[in-house]
Amino acid sequence: MQIFIWKGVNAAGKEITAEMEADNEEQVIAALRRRKLKVVSVRKKPTELKLPFGKGGGVSVKDLALFTRQFATMINAGLPLDQCLTILTKQAEKESFQKVIMKINQEVEKGSTLAEALAKYRNVFTELYINMVKAGESGGILDQILLRLSEYLEKSAALKRKVIAALMYPAVISLVAIGAATFLLVFIIPTFAAMFTSFGAKLPMLTRIVMGLSDIVMGYWWLIVGGIVGLVFLYRFYSKQDSGEKVIDKMKIKMPIFGDMILKMSVARFTRTLGTLLGSGVPIIEGLIVTAKTTGNRIIGDAILAARVSIAEGQTIAAPLGRTKVFPPMVIQMIEVGEQTGNLDEMLLKVADYYDEEVDTAIGGLMSVIEPVVIIVMGVVAGTMVISMYLPLFDIINIAGKA
């Protein structure tokens, strides 16, 4: 079986483009005719090339944003497409990205459109990127589309950096706390335990608990490590299942403290992606399909796809999105205003800017909460262990004094 890209016209005269799996072109044509569609074209889907340098081809969002902005500048200056790609190949800092651009240039020289060439490297270029380039080529505004893409990528990268920076500090502190606790349990507590046992004194409950934890860590460390690794693999396996992905993503947006920030990030990504696509001339139905894949949350993605069905039947965008009960009321109202004024793409981008600021605020609030909590927990853990070791010393001193 192969995948074919077909283009047809329905009874209402509307042009439709989609994909179909079949053994050959004749099967695709027969299936389309059974659906009362006039066949315009059928062709094999370009093969996606798997690059040897891993997911994303070693190309960061920052690299892609710089590439896109430079590409837009050259196209705007009137340089031919192949010359632009040749120059960009030399300017790319990473060898892996140079290979990608060089192969794209080769595809373009063979007669492929830029979008078709990019589609062969979906581990580097997203559906959003490919669809926008396709729209830019069709409308003769490739330079403008590439500029929009570069702005989108730069803002997405900036948001990602902020989130990583916010989580880095508590993550490092937590690792230090776990490392310190493990060091005490493995190297310090056993020394004190041996000393206390030699005196034969009855140990306080807190001391016995800590010594028990030390025995568990030293005696069953392999089971603990294996359990952690097993849980990680189990989580990754479950999250890749359809039902598991839904459960986990629903839990994410329902989490206390973090859930609100995750929802705002997804809403910002949704509105910015859809606004960028609509502003680039991508049809609303196609834009919603692409957007659903880029939200980063299955619950929101499914809500968008459910709304797409209603929109395809002639409804407004705001109404079906509102019925999903996933998006905040303010987002629905802004979309409704955008539809009424005919400036939906601009309104979506304004909503995205607003929620980017909300995420900044949420990150600041999160940091103000997490930092003291992590420090307090770290202090309590370390303090409990120290106190548990000092409590028996007082009893020992009393026994020695009486003797």
C-alpha positions in Angstrom: 0.0 0.0 0.0 1.1 3.5 -0.8 -0.1 7.0 0.1 -1.4 9.2 -2.6 -2.2 12.9 -2.5 -5.3 13.7 -4.5 -7.1 16.8 -5.5 -10.8 16.8 -6.6 -13.9 19.0 -6.9 -17.2 18.2 -5.1 -20.8 18.7 -6.4 -20.8 22.3 -4.9 -17.7 23.2 -7.0 -15.4 23.3 -3.9 -11.8 22.0 -4.4 -10.7 19.4 -1.9 -7.1 18.1 -1.3 -6.4 15.1 0.9 -4.5 11.9 1.2 -5.5 8.2 0.6 -3.8 4.9 1.1 -4.1 2.6 -1.9 -2.2 0.1 -4.1 -2.2 2.3 -7.2 -3.6 5.5 -8.7 -6.5 3.6 -10.4 -7.8 2.6 -6.9 -7.7 6.2 -5.8 -9.5 7.5 -8.8 -12.2 4.7 -8.5 -12.8 5.6 -4.8 -13.1 9.3 -5.6 -15.6 8.7 -8.4 -17.7 6.6 -6.0 -17.8 9.6 -3.8 -19.1 11.7 -6.7 -15.9 13.8 -6.9 -14.4 15.1 -10.1 -10.8 14.0 -10.1 -8.3 16.8 -10.8 -5.0 15.1 -9.9 -3.5 12.1 -8.2 0.1 11.6 -7.3 2.3 9.6 -4.9 3.1 11.3 -1.6 6.8 12.3 -1.5 8.8 9.9 0.5 9.9 11.2 3.9 13.6 10.9 4.1 15.0 9.7 7.5 18.1 11.6 8.3 20.9 9.9 10.3 21.3 12.6 12.9 18.1 11.9 14.9 14.9 13.7 15.7 14.7 17.2 14.5 17.8 16.6 12.4 19.8 18.3 15.1 18.2 21.6 14.0 16.9 23.8 16.8 14.0 26.2 16.6 16.6 29.0 16.8 18.5 27.6 13.7 15.2 27.3 11.8 14.1 30.8 12.7 17.4 32.3 11.5 17.3 30.2 8.3 13.7 31.4 7.6 14.4 35.1 8.2 17.5 35.0 6.0 15.5 33.1 3.3 12.7 35.7 3.4 15.2 38.6 3.0 16.8 36.9 0.0 13.5 36.1 -1.7 12.4 39.7 -1.1 15.6 40.9 -2.7 14.7 39.0 -5.9 17.2 36.2 -5.8 16.2 32.9 -7.5 15.1 30.1 -5.2 18.1 27.8 -6.0 20.6 30.6 -5.4 19.0 31.4 -2.0 19.3 27.8 -1.0 22.9 27.6 -2.1 23.8 30.7 0.0 21.8 29.3 3.0 23.7 26.0 2.7 27.0 27.8 3.2 25.6 30.1 6.0 24.2 27.2 8.1 26.4 26.6 11.2 25.5 23.0 11.7 26.7 20.4 9.2 23.5 18.4 9.7 21.4 21.4 8.6 23.7 22.1 5.7 22.9 18.6 4.4 19.2 19.2 4.7 19.3 22.5 2.8 21.5 21.0 0.1 19.2 18.1 -0.5 16.2 20.4 -0.6 18.0 22.5 -3.2 18.6 19.3 -5.3 14.9 18.5 -5.1 13.9 22.0 -6.2 16.4 21.8 -9.1 14.7 18.6 -10.2 11.4 20.4 -10.5 9.7 20.0 -7.1 8.1 22.9 -5.4 9.7 24.2 -2.2 6.8 22.8 -0.1 7.2 19.4 -1.7 10.9 19.4 -1.0 10.4 20.5 2.6 7.8 17.7 3.0 10.5 15.1 2.6 12.1 16.3 5.8 9.2 16.3 8.3 11.6 15.6 11.1 13.0 19.2 10.5 10.0 21.1 9.1 6.6 20.9 10.7 3.2 20.6 9.1 2.7 24.3 9.9 5.9 25.3 8.1 5.2 23.2 5.0 1.6 24.4 4.7 2.5 28.0 5.0 5.3 27.7 2.4 2.7 25.9 0.2 0.3 28.8 0.6 3.1 31.4 0.0 4.1 29.7 -3.3 0.5 29.5 -4.4 -0.2 33.2 -3.7 3.2 34.5 -4.9 4.0 35.9 -1.5 6.6 33.5 -0.3 8.8 36.2 1.2 6.0 37.5 3.3 5.1 34.0 4.5 8.7 33.2 5.4 8.8 36.5 7.4 5.7 35.5 9.3 7.1 32.1 9.9 10.4 33.5 11.3 8.4 35.7 13.7 6.3 32.8 14.8 9.4 30.6 15.4 11.2 33.3 17.3 8.2 33.9 19.6 7.7 30.2 20.1 11.4 29.7 20.9 11.3 32.7 23.4 8.3 31.1 25.2 10.1 27.7 25.4 13.2 29.4 26.8 11.2 31.1 29.5 9.5 27.9 30.6 12.8 26.0 30.7 14.5 28.8 32.6 11.7 28.8 35.1 11.9 25.1 35.7 15.7 24.8 35.7 16.3 26.3 39.2 13.8 24.0 41.1 15.0 21.0 39.1 18.6 21.6 40.0 17.7 22.3 43.7 15.6 19.1 43.8 18.5 17.0 42.3 20.9 18.5 44.9 18.5 17.7 47.7 18.0 14.1 46.5 21.8 13.7 46.1 22.5 15.1 49.6 19.8 12.8 51.1 21.2 9.8 49.3 24.8 10.6 50.4 23.6 10.9 54.1 21.7 7.6 53.9 24.5 5.6 52.3 27.6 7.0 53.9 26.9 9.0 57.1 23.9 7.2 58.7 25.5 3.7 58.7 28.5 5.0 60.6 26.2 6.5 63.3 24.1 3.4 63.3 27.1 1.1 64.1 28.1 3.4 66.9 24.6 3.5 68.5 24.3 -0.3 68.2 27.5 -0.8 70.1 26.2 1.2 73.1 23.0 -0.9 73.3 20.8 2.1 74.1 17.2 2.2 73.1 17.0 4.5 70.1 14.3 7.2 69.5 11.6 6.4 66.9 12.9 9.1 64.5 16.4 7.6 64.6 15.1 4.1 63.9 13.0 5.3 61.0 16.0 7.0 59.4 18.2 4.0 60.0 15.6 1.8 58.4 15.5 4.0 55.3 19.3 3.8 55.2 19.1 -0.1 55.3 16.5 -0.1 52.5 18.6 2.2 50.3 21.8 0.2 50.8 20.2 -3.2 50.6 17.7 -2.6 47.8 19.3 0.2 45.7 19.1 -2.0 42.6 15.3 -2.4 43.1 14.9 1.3 43.6 16.8 2.2 40.5 15.1 -0.5 38.5 11.7 0.7 39.7 12.4 4.3 38.7 13.7 3.2 35.2 10.6 0.9 34.9 8.2 3.7 35.8 9.9 6.0 33.2 9.5 3.4 30.4 6.0 2.6 31.5 5.0 6.3 31.4 6.6 6.7 27.9 4.8 3.6 26.6 1.4 4.6 28.1 1.7 8.2 26.9 2.2 6.9 23.3 -1.1 5.0 23.5 -4.3 6.8 22.3 -6.1 6.4 25.6 -3.0 7.1 27.7 -2.2 10.3 25.9 -5.7 11.6 26.6 -5.5 10.7 30.3 -2.1 12.2 30.8 -2.8 15.4 28.9 -6.1 15.9 30.8 -4.2 15.4 34.1 -1.7 18.1 32.9 -4.3 20.8 32.5 -6.0 19.8 35.7 -2.9 19.9 37.8 -2.8 22.5 40.7 -0.5 25.4 40.0 1.0 23.9 36.8 -2.3 23.2 35.1 -3.2 26.8 34.5 0.1 27.6 33.0 0.0 24.6 30.7 -3.5 25.5 29.5 -2.4 29.1 28.8 0.7 27.9 26.9 -1.5 25.6 24.7 -4.0 28.4 24.1 -1.2 30.8 23.1 0.2 28.2 20.7 -3.2 27.4 19.2 -4.1 31.1 18.6 -0.7 32.0 17.2 -0.5 29.0 14.9 -4.0 29.5 13.5 -3.7 33.2 13.2 -0.4 32.8 11.4 -1.9 30.2 9.0 -5.1 32.3 8.3 -3.0 35.4 7.7 -0.9 33.4 5.2 -3.9 32.4 3.2 -4.3 28.8 4.4 -8.0 27.7 4.3 -9.6 27.6 7.8 -10.4 23.8 7.7 -6.8 22.9 6.7 -5.5 25.4 9.2 -7.5 23.8 12.1 -6.1 20.3 11.1 -2.5 21.6 11.3 -3.2 23.6 14.5 -4.7 20.6 16.2 -1.3 18.8 15.8 0.8 21.7 17.2 -1.1 22.5 20.4 1.1 20.2 22.5 -2.0 18.9 24.3 -4.3 16.1 23.0 -7.4 17.4 24.8 -7.1 20.8 23.2 -6.2 19.2 19.8 -9.3 16.9 19.9 -11.5 19.9 20.8 -10.2 21.7 17.7 -10.8 18.7 15.5 -14.3 18.4 16.9 -15.0 22.0 16.2 -13.6 21.6 12.7 -16.5 19.2 11.8 -19.1 21.8 12.8 -17.2 24.6 10.9 -17.1 22.4 7.8 -20.9 22.3 8.0 -21.1 26.1 7.8 -21.0 27.2 11.5 -18.8 30.0 12.9 -15.5 29.1 14.6 -16.4 30.6 18.0 -19.6 28.6 18.5 -18.2 25.0 18.2 -15.0 26.0 20.0 -17.2 27.3 22.9 -19.1 24.1 23.1 -15.9 22.1 23.8 -15.7 23.7 27.2 -11.9 23.7 26.9 -11.0 27.2 25.9 -11.4 30.2 28.3 -14.5 32.4 27.6 -12.3 35.4 26.8 -10.7 33.4 23.9 -14.1 32.5 22.5 -15.3 36.1 22.7 -12.2 37.5 21.0 -12.6 34.9 18.2 -16.3 35.9 17.8 -15.3 39.6 17.5 -12.6 38.7 15.0 -15.2 36.8 12.8 -17.7 39.6 13.0 -15.1 42.3 12.0 -13.4 40.1 9.3 -10.0 40.3 11.1 -9.9 36.9 12.7 -6.2 36.3 12.0 -5.2 39.6 13.6 -7.5 38.9 16.6 -6.0 35.5 17.1 -2.5 36.9 17.1 -3.6 39.5 19.7 -5.0 36.7 21.9 -1.7 34.9 21.5 0.3 38.0 22.6 -2.0 38.3 25.6 -1.6 34.7 26.7 2.2 34.9 26.1 2.1 37.7 28.8 -0.1 35.6 31.0 2.4 32.7 30.7 5.2 35.1 31.7 3.1 36.2 34.8 2.3 32.6 35.6 6.0 31.6 35.4 6.9 34.5 37.7 4.2 33.4 40.2 5.3 29.8 39.9 8.9 30.7 40.7 7.8 32.7 43.8 6.0 29.6 45.1 8.4 26.9 44.1 11.6 28.4 45.3 10.7 28.7 49.0 8.9 25.4 48.9 11.9 23.5 47.5 14.3 25.2 49.9 12.0 24.4 52.9 11.6 20.7 51.8 15.3 20.4 51.3 15.9 21.9 54.8 13.4 19.7 56.4 14.8 16.5 54.9 18.4 17.4 55.8 17.4 18.7 59.2 15.4 15.6 60.0 18.3 13.3 59.3 20.7 15.4 61.4 18.3 15.6 64.3 17.7 11.9 64.1 21.4 11.2 64.5 21.9 13.7 67.4 18.9 12.6 69.5 20.6 9.3 70.6 23.8 11.2 71.5 22.0 13.0 74.3 20.9 9.6 75.8 24.4 8.2 75.4 25.9 11.3 77.2 23.3 10.8 80.0 24.2 7.1 80.4 27.9 8.0 80.4 27.4 10.6 83.0 25.5 8.3 85.3 28.3 5.7 84.9 
